[in-house]
């Protein structure tokens, strides 16, 4: 009862001080830093830019502000000399708890206000990508607990030291530690600035929020433990630190709760399931070769639990002849092997907990019985290898599931499927569409509990890649008889309709096929265009299918003037990359001028010229290129490169990036346009590009087309293409 | 009067608000230098007179906001309570206003000096440039009319109602950070970023520094208007309301 009356008094008193209003106002403003100076999430996903960055900036800056007020308030009574009086009236522990609770209450109200203040702007900016639950979860999971942690740390430090400047110094050192190189790869140690890595708008993944929540819980335990410990250091009976500490030990609940909370934090640190405990370098293991013999059939039974991000699986192998001695299989380090049976008999096994690229090896020995069934049951929360961070390559969420290799099924070292098919049964939420190598799984049974069990047989030897998300599959054909299977996130349906993306795809493929030749991927059958989540970085193309990056049709991309005059043209630009760069003809961009971008911008211009006429194309392309090149030439550092060298490296980098953007997107297209005039016009240039494409589109990435090669095809020299 | 001036100046310069805002101004000035000026304003050298004037112009809105916050103290409730006592001093209202305006002017100058000092350190450290003499006159032409006009408006607003000074803050913010780039740009940040782009380029690849007559006339208008408002404010003694 005493606590609640003290709490009410403290809360009222705090609300009457101007300082708390100032701190609250500054905390409300702190997310603004995320739009300008502090941008830890740099990927193109809109939710990262407009939710991740502001929340992280607000979290870190606000935490410092709340620490300031915690220290100032801690010192207030001592400064005014009323601390002795207050101690005589109110029990110190209850009083300290009431003060902390009052600050925590106000910080919670400010967090709620903060989430509401930035809501309209974020909703407008994210537009159709806005997800209210995802937005509020950031504030609840990251900002709120971090501010609490900061308050508890600051109060504890002040209570132990009883010196404002010393407390500020220690807090600053702890804050520095959180941002320093020391914690850069130890993500859970970043107590002030929880890490948020890859973001996706269409396939929102809550892996980082899960890790954020876990790390906040861990740090809350540690901070609360330190806070309980600091209560024992509270000076009493005019005694010093050690005398007061000895007196406080009589209150047994204080050391017990401090020890319990700190131990809880330590346990949480040790058993964290998110990041592997292996090294930061990827270990290349040539000796771990995959065998393709000894097994006549393989069946996998997988069940996802997206609420907890876990998987439980069963792998069945019909073993023809067991190998003598120990066999081994590899699984994601987050999984536990529940049982191994052979011919119905449980087998002994041992797991070597040595994390290699986020995986563990499990050893077992089979009895000499031929043609029996080996069953491995496993499950758990997939761990991300330390060497892969901050890119998440294994995640099971409500909206998106992405797993590969040993995240899906055991990789047996001694056994493999020589021929035949792999059976797969996957139980998962009924609103997600599963894909294996761009191929949707279509046959399923409804389970009646919001899940479906997909059953299929796959003509592959191992499941290397599994993706499930809210996908839409569109089928259409172009006038050049190219059949498309366009697979994209259903959140992008309105954009696909609004910007007539299907027509753009057909136009681009028809145009490029007519002018440069048929893409090897569209050679036969249906061509699949698969939108990949920006979480799953590093897309690829295989025969008959190509991935295209998620952010191709996000508002940010569709408003980037470098790529085209409007959203449709930007999308066209991205599609033309099927011919130039990426999955088409590779260009050697090492000289900072020649690149696939130049060819792509030029081709976009030509397509637009054909579509909308010369006047439009000149206005939005050629004139824009000329203006930007002129600005680049006028730039002080380009006129005086000697001054560029005087700048710090980070500024030099900024100017180099700006220059390379202009070179790639503006100067090179202008130079190709000049080449077009010199070689005899558009038709001649099309012939040259077509020949170059046909010669180089199948050449490996290691042998990209250089600027010199392009000049040789044109019969021109570098001097010929110099701009006036 | 000198004693009162000295006391007022000491009180203002040592106030927590001034020191905190001076620090904020310094941080902001460095931010402007290292993000905008470093690129060179309007394609000129970062240490050109154009860039220097644009730098001063971009830092002025925050300096004006600081002065308005300090000025709000003269019209606050606390000040009104002690006004009955301070008004007993053998000074006319005009003298009091002159002291207050001078104190605010010195605070404003200190901020501008700190900003300029940072600019000088930046130019010297980054580019080895020390020819600061050419920057002084254009900078004074930017600073003085801007101060006289805004302090005049501030006194007028404060006299009508204390909260009106706070209402001026967003107006200054908008005019300073999102404002026009024409000759009537009160601060000059926009004008000095846009005007050089309209001038012919010289042999060194940059437009020569010339002051636009329209801009000079606008500075004179701001200076005259501010001075008139200040004189009018000082001439008419407001009635003291007893609390």
Interface residues (C-beta under 8 A of the other chain):
Chain A: X37 X631 X634 X635 X636 X637 X639 X640 X643 X646 X647 X651 X655
Chain B: X31 X34 X38 X39 X40 X43 X44 X45 X46 X126 X127 X128 X201 X205 X206
